[in-house]
Amino acid sequence: MPFIAPVANRSSEYKGYGINAGAVQLTDNERFVSTLTITRCRGDHSCDKSFRTGYFRDATEAMKSATTFARRVIDGKVAGVSVADL
């Protein structure tokens, strides 16, 4: 699946975790893939987990979905997905 360079990126913080939500446009059509990294800094090192949360019509929708998903993961509301080990 070929990608164009990232189109948009948004960083925020939630309950001590960093959320980096982005959108990458696919080259074969006008859809966007959301990208997500959740980071937790402890002392002098940080750990992170990355996700893709789906396909969207525009970059804003992709980033909004990724941020919402990140908050649900951090709150422990996504079955089988945890960031407690970060």
N, C-alpha and C positions, 0 to 999 in steps of 0.2 A: 504494500500500500504506500505509494509515494506521497511525500509531504512537501509543502512549501514551508519556508521558515516560519517560526512562531509569529502570530499576528498580534496577539495581545497577552498581557500578563498582569496579574493583580496579586499583591501580597497583603496579608492581614494577620492578626494574632487573635487567638481564641483559647481561653483557659490555659494559658502558658504554652501553647503550641503555635508554631508558625504555619501558616497556610499559604501556599503559592499556587494559585489557580491560573491556568493559561489556556489558550486556544490556538490550534494549529489547523490551517486550511489544507484540505486534501487537494492534490493537483488534478485528479481526474474528474472533479465536480465541484460544486459550491458548498459542500458540507464542511463542517469543522469538527475536529476531535478535541475534547477537553483533556487537559493534562492537570495533574494534581500531585503536589508533594506536601506531606505533613512532616514538620520538623520539630524536634524537641531538643533544646540545648541544656546540657547538664555540666556544670563546671567548665572545663576547658575543651569539651568536645560536644558534637551534636550528632544526632541520629535522625534518619528520615525514612519514610516509606513513600513510594510513588504509585499512582493509580491513573487509569483512564476511565472516565465515567460515561462515555457514549459519544454519539454523533448528533450534531445540531445544525440548524440553519444559519446561525450567525455566532460570532465570537462572544458577544455579550451573554447570550443564552448559555453557551458552553461554560463560561467562567462562573456564571451564577449557579449553574447546576453543580459544578465542581466544589464551590465554596459551601453550598448546602450539604453536599455529601460529606465533605470534610468535617463539618460541625456534627453531623449525625454519627460519624465514626468516632470522633473524640468523645461524644456523649454516651458511647456504647450502645447505640441504637441500630447498628447494622450487624446482623447475624453473621458470625464467622469472620468478621474483620475487626481488628483491634490495633490500637497504637499504645497500649499499656506498657509494652516492652521497650518503648523508645526512651 
